[in-house]
Amino acid sequence: MKSVFGEAYTAEDDHIHAHQANRPEESVKSAAEVRRAASGPSRRKMLGMAGALSATVAGLGMIDAKPASASSTGIDTSRVLGGNRRIVDMSHAWGADFPVFRPFVEPARFDQVASVEKEGYNTFIITMDEHSGTHMDGPKHFDNGQLATDEIPAENLIAPLVVVRIADRAEKDLDALLTYDDLRKWESRHGRIPDGAVVAMDCGWSGRINDPARIFNRDAADKPHFPGIGWDAAEFLESRRNIVGVATDSPSLDSGANNYLDPRAHKILLTTGHYGIEWAANVDKLPESGAVTVIGLMKHKGGFAGPVRMFGLY
């Protein structure tokens, strides 16, 4: 029996970060079974709610920073946010020219069907894929038995934000992965990943948003190359930590190569009730720990995914 970051675990935990290409699909199921057997059927929900809400209440009043401005209605937002606060917009503005990850996603269409000059008001009709712009992959995206996006509890959309940086490695290796070792190093500096957290990967891709060639880095065979979440990290977060979701500033939870071969990070996390944010913006402007994220999610019935307006507060 060994102890890591104050937590006892057995030798079987060391196999979580086994070579990804040799990882059997069955181990995903067994990891989930281990967690459920140890935690009880309602423990994830209870810990997720308590962790997200308590961290939000505590975190929003702790750090002095740039004062929040009053809103146009005259309400002092500092009263709502618990004092001085920095707010980082974690969503890209998107339109018909926003990069899309083909062949999985088609570009959106924006058709203006009314204008101030003619009808006295402006209106767009927007035709879009659910996976447009900064968006959430919901639990039902890979499993019909999981929650649709409109069924995700509101308390799971306000959460402690964990930022794990791999940008230096990704600059040299376009196929870089967020790994189990990266998560252990984060915990060695900041303590255990909080219950109810969203774990965000900062690979430096926000700065590439206006350069699709540098986002997807397609090779001669048209295969893309961009960072993602490693399967070992996904399994560790799913089976050993009580998070509500993950986020990446790249186009997908899985790396470009793994999306074509086996999008297993999606399968590990989404089919066990978690959500994933893709195309997050400005992750590099947030601290590694101590921030809170608030996610405004498009609420259409039966959604598998949907655009989000996401914020980081610290």
Beta strands, then each sheet from edge to edge (+ up, - down):
strand 1: 2-4
strand 2: 7-9
strand 3: 87-89
strand 4: 109-114
strand 5: 123-127
strand 6: 135-137
strand 7: 158-165
strand 8: 177-178
strand 9: 198-202
strand 10: 228-229
strand 11: 245-248
strand 12: 275-278
strand 13: 291-297
strand 14: 305-313
sheet 1: 1+ 2-
sheet 2: 3+ 14- 6+ 12- 11- 9- 7- 13+
sheet 3: 4+ 5-
sheet 4: 8+ 10+
end
